[in-house]
Amino acid sequence: MNIANKISTFRILTVPFFIACLLYYSPEKDYLRLVALSIFMLAVISDAVDGYIARKNKQHSAAGLILDPLGDKVLLISAFIFLYLTDTGIKFPLWVSLIVVSRDAIILLGIIAIFIVRQNLNMHPTVWGKLTTFFQMTSVISVLTRWQFSCILWSIAIFFTLISGVDYIRKGFAILYGTGGNNH
């Protein structure tokens, strides 16, 4: 287990604490929103750090190919679900949370199908996927900071979520049916 993988594992382990802060949040306990924001920011920074370390030290591994995106997905899905359920002053509308969670569920099912059929996973994030992750993360931060124009960021996030979802589905079918689908 290299350093980058340990950082990804740490990010995954922060998620229950993030969720707990949102579950126990109330206007009287506003500090929990700030703790949730701090945990989320720490997780976002750890995502950048583990990627940097893996690239710099050439620490690419099979575990890293799973742990890094898993850390992002678990963190972001939790954030979109619990920031819909919890009103911290601004919350995600149901449709926003449904689009984010549905895209990730479809991608996960596609990955499982590809692995079952091809017995191989050669997963690499696309530019669309990276833009999606960036705007989803900034959307969560904007909601937790109660930025009055959060809807602008989550609208951009949804745009990229849909674009990357269609792109991953297209590439997934190409890989599954052997017609190409280079996903770099």
N, C-alpha and C positions, 0 to 999 in steps of 0.2 A: 504494500500500500504506500504509494508515493505521497509527497506533500500535497500536490494538487487534489488527489483523491481524498485525503484527510480533510481538506478545506471543504470540498463538496459534501462530504459526510456531515461535517459540522453544520453546513447550511441546511441540510435535511433535518438535523436534530433541533434546529431553532424553530421549526414550523409549529410544533405543539405549544411552545411558549407564546408564539405570535397569536395562534388561535385562542389560547387561554385568555390573553389580554383582551381580545375582541369579545369573547364570550362573557367575560365578567365586567365589561365596560358599562358604565352608566354615566350620565352627565355629572353625577356627584363624584365619580371616580375618573375624571378626565385624564388623570395621570396615566391611566392604562392605555389610552389612545397614543400618548406620547411614548410609552414603553413599546407599544406595538410598532410605532413608526421607527423607533430606534432599532428594534430587532429586524425590521424589514430592511432598513438602510444597511445594517451590518451584513445581512444576507446578500444584498445587491453588491456591496463592496467585495464580499468574499467571492462572488461569482466572477467579478473582474479579476481579482487576485489569482484565483485558481487557474483561470484561463491564461493569464500572463505567465505564471510559473510553469504551467504545462508546455507552453510554446517556447519560453526561454530555455528551459532545461530539457526540452524534447522528451517530456514525461508523458507521452501519449500511451494509453493502455486501454485494454478492453473494459476494465472497470470504469475508467474515466469516461468512456463513450456512453456508459449507462448512468453513472452517478451524477455527472454534470447536468445533463438535460432533465434527469429525474428530480434533482434539487430545484431546478427552475420551475418545472411543472407542478410539483407538490406545493411549493411556495406560492406560485401565482394562482393556481386553482383554489387553494385555501383562501387567499386574499380576496379573490372575486366572489367566492361563495359567502364568506363571513362579512365582507363589506357590503353585501346586499342584505344580509340578515340583520346586521348591526347598524343602527343609525348613529354615527359618530358626529353628526352635524350635516354631512353630505354622505350619501351612499350610492352604490351602483344600482341602476335600474335592473330589474330582472332580466330583460332582454340582453343587456351587456354581459351579465354573468353567464347566461345560457349560451351565448355565442362563444365565449372564451372556453367554457368547460366542454361544450360540444366539439369544438375543433380539436382540443387535446384528446378527448375520448376517441374520436375518429382516427386521429394519428396513432394513438396507442393500439387500437384494434388493427390498424393497417400494419404496424410494426410486428405485431404478433402473427398476423396472417403471413407476412413476408418471411418471418423466421420459420414458421411451420413449413411453408412450401419450399423455400430456398435454403433452409438450414444455415443462413448466413445473414448477418446484419452489417452493413457498411453505411452507417448513419453519419451524416455530416450536416450541420446547420446550413441553411441557405441565407442569402442576404435578406429575403423576405421574412424568414424566421427570426433573424437577428433584429430586424426592425420591429417586428411584432413584440418580441421580448422587451426591447427597450421601451416602446410606448406603453406596453402593459405595466411595466414597472413604474414608469413615470405617472401613469394613471392612478396606481395604488398610492403612490406618494402624494399626489395632488388631493386625493380623497382624505387621506389621513391628516394632511395639513389643512384641510378644509378650504382649499383654494376655490374661490367662487366660480372660476371658469374651468373646473375639472371636466365638465362635459366636452370641452374642446379636445382635451387629451384623450379621453376615452373614446371619442368618435374617431380620432386618428388611429387609436389602438384597434378599434373594431375594423376599420378599413384594412389595416395590415393583417389582422387576424384572418379575415375572409380571403384576402389575396394569398397569404401563405398557406392557408388551409387548402385552397384549390390547387396551388402549386404542389404541395406535398401529396395530395390525392393523385394528381396527374402523374407525378414521379413514382409514387407507390404502385400504381397500376402498371406502369412501364417496367418496373423492376419485377413485379409479380408475374407478369406475362412475358418477360424476357425480351421486351422491345426497346431496351436502353434504360433511360431514366437516371443518367448520371446526376446525382443530387449534390454536387459541389456548388 
